[in-house]
Amino acid sequence: MMRIILAGAAIAVGATVVLAQGDPIATRKQTMKGVGDATKIGSAMAKGEVPFDAAKAKEILQVYANAADKMHNYFPESSKSGGETTAAPTIWENNAAFRKRFDDWAADIKAASAQTNDAESFKAAGVKAGDTVIVYCHVGQQATATLLAARSLGIEARLYDGSFEEWSRLDGPVEGK
Ligand code: HEM
């Protein structure tokens, strides 16, 4: 079964490469559509609307990683317009900054992948069997990776989406180290 799925994936990637050579606009739109579709599943899992599935979470991160790696190639100068692109002109005006966003995205994905199934960091934080973990960060975005990591280990977890931004505005108590 696994072999069939992997073979299918290889064919899909091959098709994308062929398309990129001829039509970068269609290819980047198709790549981003894949990212959008994967995100819909990931956000349903994060919200608890569908049961958490660790293998699916890894697949989603893999879709992101492939996109972050390949998208660089799909913005040649010749593709500023045409093909119903919605890409902003600033992409080419400040191309280094645009490319850096893909690099930063790739780094975030790598960090999220490393956290998945990392039982030791939860143990080190004092999490015991049966505990419910509340995760937070600055504005609730990076904490989503920790939420998925906890659920991948079967640890019950909730996201404090207001995170530190809201907590500090409410003057909530803070422990220093
Ligand atoms: C999880 C993160 C992301 C999601 C869910 C997402 C989703 C999407 C979707 C749904 C589209 C429309 C595709 C279509 O027209 O059918 C799109 C287009 C686009 N995205 Fe993303 N995206 C993500 C990350 C990024 C990042 C990190 C960048 C840049 C650094 C980026 C740059 C673009 C650009 C430039 C387009 C327009 C392509 C064109 O019309 O030529 N996206 N994205």
Boltz pocket constraint, residues with backbone or C-beta under 6 A from the ligand:
constraints:
  - pocket:
      binder: B
      contacts: [[A, 25], [A, 28], [A, 29], [A, 30], [A, 32], [A, 33], [A, 35], [A, 36], [A, 39], [A, 84], [A, 85], [A, 86], [A, 87], [A, 88], [A, 98], [A, 101], [A, 102], [A, 105]]
      max_distance: 6.0
